[in-house]
Amino acid sequence: MRLIIGLMFLLYAHLAPAATLTVETESGSRRLSTEQLLARPDVREIQVPGDVSYHAAMRYRAVPLKALLDGVPDDAHLQFVALDGFTAEIPASLILDGHGAEAWLAIEPTGETWPKLGEGKPSAGPFYLVWLHPEAGHVGPEQWPYQVAAIKVLADPAARFPAMRPDARLPADAPARRGFAIFQRNCISCHTLNGQGDAKLGPDLNIPHSPTEYLRGDMLRTLVRNPQDLRRWPQAKMPGFDTKVLSDADLDDLVAYLKHMAGRKVSP
């Protein structure tokens, strides 16, 4: 009997538990269970040839994400909140009309756990934002949030976090302004700045010091391109941003923004 109970425990320990996704829009909050999502008539089996998180071709049961955002306007801003505190900031326009890029919510079925993301890591479930044809919408790796627990319609980061904004007197085409847009797209998921932001994973990029104050320019660029080339750390979580994701010009603008904000410190 003990052997049977032990085997049953091992079996159920490897099953994906039922989960619930919270969707918060201006019209209210909805809670959608794994079973409800998989029972939708628009659920499909899709193949993702270049999965960003698994680094391999993957197959999922998924629903088109825009179908869950009925009534959300194109100019809205979405925040994806993961179980570990990671937050991805994505304009609704990219999901509602990605100019060929298709956003799908992959659903980990109850009892069918997806592969682990790595040694000692969980799977990407219970819910995972994946993309078909991501290159058409210039979708970056930070816009593939996994272990999603909630999707919220919020004001964009520039409105929510005024201490992140560059000086309003800068010209519209100033590199620091362009760099702020790049920061929002690639960095705000993991980093706060001037103590503002929802991120919980990485350090603040201005308080007490900007990385532009303690790293040479070439070293900072090395850190962004491949953190392990600057300092080896087995537990490091920061991904590298190659030129397909962040061009040299974009990286220059990001550095310009960080240098600019080093002169605009605000105590939390």
C-alpha positions in Angstrom: 0.0 0.0 0.0 2.8 2.4 0.9 4.5 1.7 -2.4 1.3 2.4 -4.3 0.8 5.7 -2.4 4.4 6.6 -3.1 4.0 5.9 -6.8 0.8 8.0 -7.0 2.5 10.9 -5.2 5.4 10.8 -7.7 2.9 10.7 -10.6 0.8 13.7 -9.4 3.9 15.7 -8.5 4.8 15.8 -12.2 1.3 16.9 -13.3 0.6 20.5 -14.2 -1.9 21.8 -11.7 -5.0 23.7 -12.8 -4.4 27.4 -13.1 -6.2 30.6 -13.5 -5.4 33.6 -15.6 -6.6 37.1 -14.4 -7.4 39.6 -17.2 -8.0 43.1 -15.9 -9.3 45.7 -18.3 -11.2 49.0 -18.0 -14.5 47.0 -18.2 -13.6 44.8 -15.2 -11.7 41.8 -14.1 -12.1 38.2 -15.4 -10.6 35.0 -14.2 -10.2 32.3 -16.8 -9.2 28.7 -15.8 -7.1 26.3 -17.9 -10.2 24.3 -18.7 -12.2 27.3 -19.8 -9.4 28.5 -22.1 -8.9 25.0 -23.6 -12.6 24.7 -24.2 -12.8 27.8 -26.3 -13.8 27.3 -30.0 -10.8 29.3 -31.2 -8.2 27.2 -29.5 -5.6 25.8 -31.9 -2.5 23.6 -32.0 0.3 25.8 -33.2 4.0 25.2 -33.8 6.5 27.8 -32.8 9.7 27.2 -34.9 12.0 29.4 -32.9 10.7 29.5 -29.3 12.7 32.2 -27.4 12.5 30.4 -24.0 13.1 26.8 -25.1 15.5 27.6 -27.9 13.8 24.9 -30.0 10.7 24.3 -32.1 7.7 23.8 -29.8 4.1 22.8 -30.2 1.3 24.3 -28.0 -2.4 24.4 -27.5 -3.1 28.1 -27.7 -5.7 30.8 -28.3 -5.2 34.0 -30.2 -4.4 36.6 -27.5 -6.4 39.4 -29.1 -9.5 37.3 -28.7 -9.2 37.7 -24.9 -8.8 41.5 -25.2 -12.1 42.4 -26.7 -12.9 46.1 -26.2 -9.2 47.0 -25.4 -8.3 50.0 -27.7 -5.2 50.0 -29.9 -3.6 52.8 -27.9 -3.8 50.9 -24.6 -0.8 49.5 -22.7 -0.6 45.9 -21.4 1.3 44.6 -18.5 1.9 40.8 -18.2 2.7 39.7 -14.6 4.5 36.4 -14.1 4.4 34.2 -11.0 8.0 35.1 -10.2 7.3 38.9 -10.3 8.6 39.5 -13.8 6.6 42.1 -15.6 6.5 42.6 -19.4 5.3 45.9 -20.8 3.7 45.5 -24.3 1.7 48.0 -26.3 -1.8 46.6 -27.1 -1.3 47.7 -30.7 1.5 45.1 -31.1 -1.0 42.3 -30.1 -4.1 43.7 -31.8 -2.3 44.4 -35.1 1.3 43.2 -35.2 1.6 43.8 -38.9 2.0 40.1 -39.5 3.2 39.1 -36.0 0.7 36.9 -34.2 0.4 36.8 -30.5 -0.9 33.5 -29.0 -1.5 32.5 -25.4 -0.1 29.0 -25.0 -1.9 27.0 -22.3 -0.2 24.2 -20.3 -2.9 21.5 -20.0 -3.7 20.2 -16.6 -1.8 16.9 -16.1 0.6 17.6 -19.1 3.6 19.6 -17.8 5.7 21.2 -20.4 9.5 20.7 -20.3 11.5 22.6 -17.7 13.2 25.7 -18.9 16.5 24.5 -17.5 18.1 22.6 -14.6 16.3 23.6 -11.4 13.8 25.8 -13.3 10.0 25.4 -13.8 8.2 25.0 -17.1 7.0 28.1 -19.0 3.4 27.3 -17.8 0.7 27.7 -16.9 0.3 30.4 -19.5 2.9 31.7 -22.0 2.8 34.5 -24.6 4.3 33.1 -27.8 4.6 34.6 -31.3 4.3 33.4 -34.8 6.2 35.6 -37.3 7.7 37.8 -34.5 10.1 39.4 -37.0 7.2 41.1 -38.7 6.4 43.1 -35.6 10.0 43.5 -34.4 9.0 41.5 -31.3 11.9 41.3 -28.8 12.8 38.4 -26.4 11.4 40.4 -23.4 8.0 40.3 -25.1 7.7 36.5 -24.6 6.6 36.4 -20.9 6.1 33.0 -19.5 4.5 31.7 -16.2 1.9 34.5 -16.8 -0.6 34.9 -14.0 -2.3 38.2 -15.0 -2.7 40.6 -17.9 -3.5 44.2 -16.9 -4.5 47.2 -18.9 -2.5 50.1 -17.5 -1.2 53.5 -18.4 2.1 53.4 -20.3 5.3 53.5 -18.2 6.0 57.1 -19.1 2.7 58.2 -17.5 3.0 55.8 -14.5 6.7 56.5 -13.7 7.5 60.2 -14.2 10.9 59.9 -12.6 12.0 57.7 -15.5 11.2 60.4 -18.1 14.0 62.4 -19.7 14.1 66.1 -19.6 11.0 67.5 -21.3 13.2 70.3 -22.9 15.1 67.8 -25.0 14.4 67.9 -28.7 12.0 65.4 -30.0 14.7 63.5 -31.9 17.3 63.6 -29.1 19.1 60.2 -28.6 18.1 60.1 -24.9 14.4 60.3 -25.9 14.9 57.4 -28.4 16.8 55.6 -25.6 13.9 55.9 -23.2 11.7 54.1 -25.7 14.3 51.3 -26.0 14.6 51.2 -22.2 10.8 50.7 -22.0 10.9 47.9 -24.6 13.9 45.9 -23.4 14.9 46.9 -19.8 11.8 47.8 -17.8 10.8 44.2 -17.3 13.7 43.6 -15.0 15.0 47.0 -13.9 13.6 50.0 -12.1 15.0 53.5 -12.5 15.1 56.2 -9.9 13.2 53.8 -7.7 10.2 53.6 -10.0 8.9 50.6 -11.9 7.2 47.3 -11.2 10.3 45.1 -11.8 11.6 43.0 -9.0 14.4 41.0 -10.6 17.3 43.3 -11.5 19.0 46.3 -9.8 17.9 49.9 -10.2 19.8 51.5 -13.2 20.2 55.0 -11.6 20.1 54.7 -7.8 22.5 54.9 -6.2 24.6 54.9 -9.4 24.0 54.6 -13.1 26.1 51.9 -14.8 27.4 54.7 -17.0 29.2 56.0 -13.9 31.1 52.8 -13.0 31.5 51.0 -16.4 33.6 52.1 -19.3 31.5 52.6 -22.5 32.9 49.4 -24.1 32.3 47.4 -20.9 28.7 48.5 -20.7 28.1 47.5 -24.3 29.7 44.1 -23.5 27.4 43.7 -20.6 24.3 44.4 -22.7 25.4 42.2 -25.6 26.4 39.2 -23.4 26.6 39.6 -19.7 28.7 36.4 -19.3 31.5 38.1 -21.4 31.9 40.7 -18.7 31.5 38.6 -15.5 30.7 34.9 -15.3 28.0 34.1 -12.9 26.1 30.7 -13.1 23.0 32.1 -11.5 22.8 35.2 -13.8 19.4 35.8 -15.3 20.1 38.7 -17.6 19.9 37.7 -21.2 22.2 39.0 -23.9 20.8 41.4 -26.6 22.3 40.7 -30.0 22.2 43.1 -33.0 19.0 41.4 -34.3 17.2 42.5 -31.1 19.1 45.7 -30.3 21.0 47.4 -33.1 24.2 49.3 -32.5 22.3 52.5 -33.1 19.6 51.4 -30.5 22.3 50.5 -28.0 24.0 54.0 -28.5 20.6 55.6 -27.8 20.1 53.5 -24.7 23.5 54.5 -23.4 22.6 58.1 -24.1 19.4 57.8 -22.1 21.3 56.2 -19.1 23.9 58.9 -19.2 21.3 61.6 -19.4 19.4 60.1 -16.4 22.6 59.9 -14.3 22.2 63.7 -14.1 18.5 63.4 -13.1 18.6 61.2 -10.0 15.6 61.2 -7.8 15.7 59.5 -4.4 13.1 56.8 -4.0 
